[in-house]
Amino acid sequence: MAQQDTRTDRSLWPTTHALSWRTGAACALAVLLSLATLALCRHWAVSFDQRPLLILFMFPILLSALLGGFLPGIVATLVSAFGSVYFLIPPTASLSIASSVDLLQVGVLIACGGLASALSHALSRSRQRE
C-alpha cells in the first residue's frame, strides 16, 4: 500500500522531479508568447526615446504566471529578458548592455516578472487550501 505524503511543502518548485504535462504545456506557451512579443517589438519598432518598451513583455509574463504558476512565469521572464537584451537593446546581437537606463529597465522587468510569478504561485496555493 502506498504511503500518503502528509507534509506541507511551501517551496516554489514541484515536489516531484517529473513535471506535469500542464506545467510543460504552460512553459511552452510562455516561450511562444514571449517570442511572439519579441517579434512584435522588433517589427513594430515601438520605442520611447529610442529605447524599446520592455513593459510590453509583462503581458506574456503575467499570462504565463496566471495560467501555469511560478515556473512558466519565470520561463517567460527569462526568455523576455534575454531576448530583449540580445535583440532590442543596443548593442544588438550581444548580451551586453551599454546604457544604465537599459540596465534599469531589464532589472525592473526581471524583478516584476519574479514578483508576478511568486504572487501567482501564492494565489494558486491559497486556492488549493480552500
matplotlib code that plots the C-alpha trace (Angstrom):
import matplotlib.pyplot as plt

x = [0.0, 1.4, 2.2, 0.5, 2.7, 1.3, 3.9, 3.1, 5.6, 5.7, 8.5, 8.1, 9.3, 7.4, 8.0, 8.4, 11.2, 8.8, 6.8, 3.2, 2.0, 0.1, 3.3, 5.2, 2.5, 2.4, 6.2, 5.9, 3.2, 5.4, 8.2, 5.9, 4.2, 7.5, 9.0, 5.8, 6.1, 9.8, 9.0, 6.2, 8.6, 11.3, 9.0, 6.7, 9.7, 7.9, 10.3, 10.3, 13.3, 15.0, 14.5, 12.3, 9.2, 10.0, 6.8, 5.1, 6.8, 4.7, 1.7, 3.3, 4.8, 1.6, -0.5, 2.1, 2.2, -1.6, -2.1, 0.8, 2.1, 5.7, 7.8, 6.1, 6.2, 9.9, 10.5, 8.6, 10.6, 13.9, 13.1, 11.8, 14.8, 17.5, 15.6, 15.1, 18.8, 20.0, 17.7, 16.3, 18.8, 21.9, 24.5, 22.2, 23.4, 25.2, 24.2, 26.0, 24.0, 25.7, 23.3, 22.4, 18.8, 18.5, 20.1, 17.5, 14.7, 15.8, 16.3, 12.8, 11.4, 13.1, 12.0, 8.4, 8.3, 9.7, 7.2, 4.3, 5.3, 5.7, 2.3, 0.6, 2.1, 0.9, -2.6, -2.8, -1.6, -4.3, -6.9, -5.8, -6.1, -9.8]
y = [0.0, 3.4, 5.8, 9.2, 12.3, 14.5, 17.2, 20.7, 21.8, 25.5, 25.5, 27.2, 24.1, 20.9, 18.2, 15.5, 15.5, 14.9, 18.0, 17.5, 17.9, 21.0, 22.7, 21.6, 23.0, 26.2, 26.6, 26.0, 28.7, 31.0, 30.6, 31.1, 34.2, 35.7, 35.1, 36.4, 39.6, 39.9, 39.5, 42.1, 44.6, 44.0, 44.6, 47.1, 49.3, 50.6, 52.8, 55.6, 58.0, 55.4, 52.7, 49.6, 49.4, 46.4, 46.8, 45.0, 41.8, 41.9, 40.6, 37.2, 37.0, 37.7, 35.4, 32.6, 33.0, 33.1, 30.0, 27.9, 29.2, 30.0, 28.0, 29.2, 32.8, 32.5, 30.9, 33.8, 36.3, 34.8, 34.4, 38.0, 39.4, 37.6, 38.1, 41.8, 42.3, 40.3, 41.6, 45.0, 46.8, 48.3, 46.9, 44.2, 40.6, 40.8, 40.2, 43.4, 46.5, 49.8, 52.2, 52.3, 53.2, 50.0, 48.0, 49.5, 48.6, 45.0, 44.8, 46.1, 43.6, 40.7, 41.9, 42.4, 39.0, 37.2, 39.0, 38.2, 34.6, 34.3, 36.1, 33.8, 30.8, 32.1, 32.6, 29.1, 27.6, 29.6, 28.4, 24.8, 25.1, 26.2]
z = [0.0, -0.9, 1.9, 1.6, 1.7, 4.5, 4.6, 3.8, 1.1, 0.6, -1.9, -5.3, -7.2, -7.8, -5.2, -7.9, -10.4, -13.3, -14.4, -15.1, -18.7, -17.7, -16.4, -19.5, -21.8, -19.8, -20.1, -23.9, -24.0, -22.0, -24.5, -27.5, -26.1, -25.1, -28.6, -30.3, -28.2, -29.1, -32.8, -32.5, -30.8, -33.4, -36.4, -34.8, -33.7, -30.6, -28.8, -26.3, -26.7, -28.9, -26.3, -26.6, -24.3, -22.2, -20.3, -23.3, -22.1, -18.9, -20.9, -21.7, -18.2, -16.4, -18.7, -18.2, -14.5, -14.2, -16.4, -15.3, -12.0, -10.8, -13.3, -16.5, -15.2, -14.6, -18.0, -19.7, -17.6, -18.6, -22.3, -22.4, -20.6, -22.6, -25.9, -25.3, -24.3, -27.3, -30.0, -28.9, -26.6, -28.2, -28.9, -30.5, -31.1, -27.8, -24.2, -23.0, -22.0, -22.7, -21.0, -17.4, -18.3, -20.3, -17.4, -15.1, -17.5, -17.7, -13.9, -13.3, -15.9, -14.1, -10.7, -11.8, -13.6, -10.5, -8.2, -10.5, -10.7, -6.9, -6.3, -8.8, -7.0, -3.7, -5.1, -6.5, -3.2, -1.2, -3.7, -3.2, 0.6, 0.4]

ax = plt.figure().add_subplot(projection="3d")
ax.plot(x, y, z, "-o")
ax.set_aspect("equal")
plt.show()
